[in-house]
């Protein structure tokens, strides 16, 4: 099966607080690369996912979700000896806060020898992230191996730094994600993470840093201020649109999935940046990581071009 995108990482069951200060949680699905896979599929890309889930209610729920969303699950391993991770999202005056129960999860046990090489090699693009590597040393090695498989098959590699300091210390995150980013074609960092990882403050300096590592495209997300997309010869600051935002969970993942799907469709990094910036804004208008991920028609309408 020829796929446009294969993502690798850890899915997490999500319990999202719907009323700040109240013990009222809505169940959903999360995990950065799973969100990216679904976001890309909703834009019309042919997507597969590589991971391991537990033989439990959460793992079965994910398998049903991916199949419902049209995400190929031939690269998903079911581990009867481990659990599927979960996390909780609470909301307050300073934004959203995450609490995780993921130690020893099935995905964290996935190592290089567990990878479905044929699935990875069948993709035009491999997407991985800092979280994909931070969950365990075995997972970090699996990401590097997946990148090697994709490179040998002639695929493009995209990497989102997605820094989570609860998972690993900053020094290790800088070393591992820096080495991975040097192997990537498309860099998808967020501004706050990139500032910590690079020690640089200004967006243009951060973009220059990742271009210097060898990335051909850098799409730096700037939160409500939009994004900065750059190649070696050009860069554009792309403003966001005004929306009634209620929950930013998964907005960066939505950007990644929409950007990669649109870049594969058009070959234009700046058109992909404009498209993804709008998609990410729309994703903040509902609760949770997956439910608000927009379909292509909604993004096209918000861009003012009509449905594609």
Residue pairs with C-beta under 8 A, 6 or more apart in sequence:
1 48
1 72
1 74
1 122
2 46
2 122
2 124
3 46
3 47
3 48
3 72
3 119
3 122
3 123
3 124
4 40
4 45
4 46
4 47
4 123
4 124
4 125
4 261
4 264
5 37
5 40
5 45
5 46
5 47
5 48
5 123
5 124
5 125
5 126
5 127
5 257
5 260
5 261
5 264
6 47
6 48
6 49
6 50
6 75
6 119
6 120
6 122
6 123
6 125
6 126
6 127
6 150
7 33
7 34
7 36
7 37
7 40
7 47
7 48
7 49
7 50
7 126
7 127
7 128
8 33
8 49
8 50
8 51
8 120
8 126
8 127
8 128
8 132
8 142
8 143
8 146
9 31
9 32
9 33
9 34
9 51
9 107
9 128
9 129
9 131
9 132
10 31
10 33
10 34
10 51
10 85
10 102
10 105
10 107
10 108
10 131
10 132
10 135
10 139
11 29
11 30
11 31
11 34
11 49
11 51
11 53
11 62
11 84
11 85
11 107
12 29
12 30
12 31
12 34
12 84
12 85
12 86
12 87
12 100
12 102
13 27
13 28
13 29
13 30
13 58
13 61
13 62
13 84
13 85
13 86
13 87
14 27
14 28
14 29
14 30
14 86
14 87
14 88
14 89
14 249
14 288
14 289
14 290
15 25
15 26
15 27
15 28
15 86
15 87
15 88
15 89
16 25
16 26
16 28
16 88
16 89
16 247
16 249
16 287
16 288
16 289
17 24
17 25
17 88
17 89
17 90
17 91
18 24
18 25
18 26
18 287
20 90
20 91
20 92
21 92
25 88
26 287
26 288
28 287
28 288
28 289
28 290
28 291
29 61
29 62
29 65
29 288
29 289
29 290
30 87
30 249
30 250
30 288
30 289
30 290
31 85
31 289
32 129
32 131
32 132
32 160
32 162
32 250
32 252
32 253
33 49
33 51
33 127
33 128
33 129
33 131
33 132
33 253
34 49
34 51
34 62
34 66
35 250
35 253
35 254
35 257
35 289
35 290
35 293
36 127
36 160
36 253
36 256
36 257
36 260
37 47
37 48
37 49
37 66
37 69
37 71
37 127
37 257
38 47
38 65
38 66
38 69
38 71
38 257
38 290
38 293
39 253
39 254
39 256
39 257
39 258
39 261
39 279
39 283
39 293
40 47
40 257
40 258
40 260
40 261
41 47
41 69
41 70
41 71
41 257
42 69
42 257
42 293
42 294
42 295
42 296
43 257
43 258
43 261
43 262
43 265
43 279
43 295
43 296
43 299
44 261
44 265
44 296
45 257
45 260
45 261
45 264
45 265
46 72
47 70
47 71
47 72
48 71
48 72
48 73
48 74
48 75
48 119
48 122
48 123
49 66
49 71
49 72
49 73
49 75
49 76
50 75
50 76
50 115
50 116
50 119
50 120
50 146
51 75
51 76
51 77
51 106
51 107
51 110
52 76
52 77
52 78
52 79
52 82
52 106
52 107
52 109
52 110
52 114
53 59
53 62
53 63
53 76
53 77
53 78
53 79
53 84
53 106
53 107
54 78
54 79
54 80
54 82
54 83
54 84
54 105
54 106
55 78
55 79
55 80
56 83
56 84
58 83
58 84
58 86
59 78
59 84
59 106
62 76
62 84
63 73
63 76
63 78
65 290
66 72
66 73
66 76
67 73
72 119
74 116
74 119
75 116
75 119
75 120
77 106
77 110
77 114
78 106
79 106
79 109
82 104
82 105
82 106
82 108
82 109
83 104
83 105
83 106
84 105
84 106
84 107
85 100
85 101
85 102
85 105
85 107
85 108
86 100
86 101
86 102
87 98
87 99
87 100
87 101
87 102
88 98
88 99
88 100
89 96
89 97
89 98
89 247
89 249
89 288
90 96
90 97
90 99
91 97
91 247
95 248
96 247
96 248
96 249
100 166
102 108
102 135
105 135
107 135
107 139
108 135
108 136
108 138
108 139
109 136
109 138
110 138
110 139
110 142
111 138
111 139
111 141
111 142
112 138
112 141
112 142
112 144
112 145
114 142
115 142
115 145
115 146
115 149
117 149
120 126
120 146
120 149
120 150
120 153
120 155
121 149
121 150
121 152
121 153
121 155
122 153
123 150
123 153
123 155
124 155
124 156
124 264
125 150
125 155
125 156
125 157
125 158
125 260
125 264
126 146
126 147
126 149
126 150
126 155
126 156
126 157
126 158
127 158
127 159
127 160
127 256
127 260
128 143
128 146
128 147
128 157
128 158
128 159
128 160
128 180
129 159
129 160
129 161
129 162
130 159
130 160
130 161
130 162
130 163
130 164
130 173
130 176
130 177
130 180
130 193
131 162
131 164
131 167
132 139
132 142
132 143
133 139
133 140
133 143
133 176
133 177
133 180
134 140
134 164
134 167
134 168
134 173
134 176
135 167
140 176
143 180
144 179
144 180
144 183
147 157
147 180
147 183
147 184
150 156
150 157
151 157
151 183
156 185
156 186
157 183
157 184
157 185
157 186
158 184
158 185
158 186
158 187
158 188
158 256
158 260
159 177
159 180
159 181
159 183
159 184
159 186
159 187
159 188
160 188
160 189
160 190
160 252
160 253
160 256
161 177
161 181
161 187
161 188
161 189
161 190
161 193
161 194
161 197
162 190
162 193
162 252
163 173
163 177
163 190
163 192
163 193
163 196
163 197
165 173
165 196
168 176
170 196
170 197
173 197
174 197
177 197
178 197
178 213
181 187
181 210
181 213
181 215
182 213
182 214
184 214
184 215
185 215
185 216
185 217
186 215
186 216
186 217
186 218
186 219
186 260
186 263
187 210
187 213
187 215
187 217
187 218
187 219
187 220
188 219
188 221
188 255
188 256
188 259
189 197
189 206
189 210
189 218
189 220
189 221
190 220
190 221
190 223
190 252
191 203
191 206
191 220
191 221
191 222
191 223
194 200
194 206
194 209
194 210
194 220
195 201
195 206
198 205
198 206
198 209
200 206
200 209
203 220
203 222
203 228
204 228
204 235
206 220
207 218
207 220
207 228
207 230
207 235
210 218
211 218
211 230
211 231
211 232
216 231
216 232
217 229
217 230
217 231
217 263
217 269
218 228
218 229
218 230
218 231
219 227
219 228
219 229
219 230
219 255
219 259
219 269
219 272
219 273
219 276
220 227
220 228
220 229
220 230
221 227
221 252
221 255
221 280
222 228
223 248
224 240
224 245
225 239
225 240
226 237
226 238
226 239
226 240
226 277
227 237
227 238
227 240
227 255
227 273
227 276
227 277
228 235
228 236
228 237
228 238
229 235
229 236
229 238
229 269
229 270
229 272
229 273
230 236
231 269
234 270
236 270
236 273
238 270
238 273
238 274
238 277
239 277
240 277
240 278
240 280
240 281
241 277
241 278
241 281
241 302
243 281
243 282
243 284
243 285
244 285
245 281
245 284
245 285
246 284
246 285
246 286
246 287
247 284
247 286
247 287
247 288
247 292
248 284
249 287
249 288
249 289
250 283
250 288
250 289
250 290
250 292
250 293
251 280
251 281
251 283
251 284
252 280
253 289
254 276
254 279
254 280
254 282
254 283
254 293
254 294
255 276
255 277
255 279
255 280
256 276
257 279
257 293
258 272
258 275
258 276
258 279
258 280
258 299
259 272
259 273
259 275
259 276
260 272
262 271
262 272
262 275
262 276
263 269
263 272
266 272
274 303
275 299
275 303
278 299
278 302
278 303
279 293
279 294
279 299
281 302
282 292
282 294
282 298
282 299
282 302
283 292
283 293
283 294
284 292
285 292
286 292
294 302
296 307
296 308
297 307
297 308
300 306
300 307
300 308
301 307
